Amino acid sequence: MKSILGLIAIPVCLWAQPAASPRIVAVRAGHLFEPKSGTLLANQVVLIAGDRITDAGPAVSVTIPQGALVIDLSRATVLPGLIDQHLHVMERAQRTPSGQRNPSLSTKELPKTQTALDAYMNWTLQAAFEAQKDLNAGFTTVVDMGALGGS
């Protein structure tokens, strides 16, 4: 019984430790697109802690904390992530490269054969490729409208 309690105590102690504070990243932007007004602001700084923007504004009024990772984009334009609200990431996978229709895949059960599994893997890789194209174009959020089962 002692050895089991010892094993339980280690994870509990690790869980009880205070969380490390998120790393601060400062982005120096030569220009920053401000979507509410539709204007381009010059010489801006954006502070990011973990996955949250904590401050943004003119470089003269935003203090970059000591030890922050500074990303110098002073020769670039920075804009917020775009949202594509109507995307079909798996649509291209409905057809073969020669244009013939692929068989529909069931979304209600797991593949039962290697051929069915291969088809799912092909569709998944194609969807990842399509999503990567959106990411490369500046879209950080997409709404996939689906594409399975159509004729």
C-alpha positions, 0 to 999 in steps of 0.5 A, a space after each residue: 500500500 505504501 508504494 501505491 500512495 507514493 505513486 499517487 503523491 507524485 502527480 498530486 504534488 506536480 499538479 499543485 505547483 503554480 503555473 508558470 507565467 506565460 512568455 511575453 512576446 512583443 511584435 514591433 509592427 512597421 504598420 498595423 492594420 486596424 480593422 475597426 477604422 480601416 486604417 493603417 497605423 505606423 510604428 506600433 507594438 503588440 504585446 502577447 502573453 501566452 495566447 492572448 494579446 495584452 496590449 497594442 498601440 504606438 511604440 512610444 506608449 507601449 512598454 516592452 517588458 524586460 526579457 520579452 521575445 521581440 519580433 521585429 516586423 518594423 519593415 512589414 504590415 501586420 494584420 489580425 487573423 482573417 476568418 473564412 466563414 464558408 469553406 469546403 476543405 474536403 470538397 476537392 477530395 470528392 473527385 480524383 485528379 482526372 475528375 471522376 467522383 470518389 465514392 462517398 465516405 460514411 461519417 457514422 462508422 469507422 472504416 472496415 477495410 484497408 481500401 476504406 481507410 486509405 480513402 479516409 487518409 487521402 481525404 484527410 490529407 487533402 483537407 489538411 492541404 486545403 486548410 494550409 492554403 487558407 492559413 498561408 493566405 492569412 486566414 487563422 479561423 475557418 468554418 468548414 461547411 462540409 462536403 461528405 455525401 453529396 452527389 
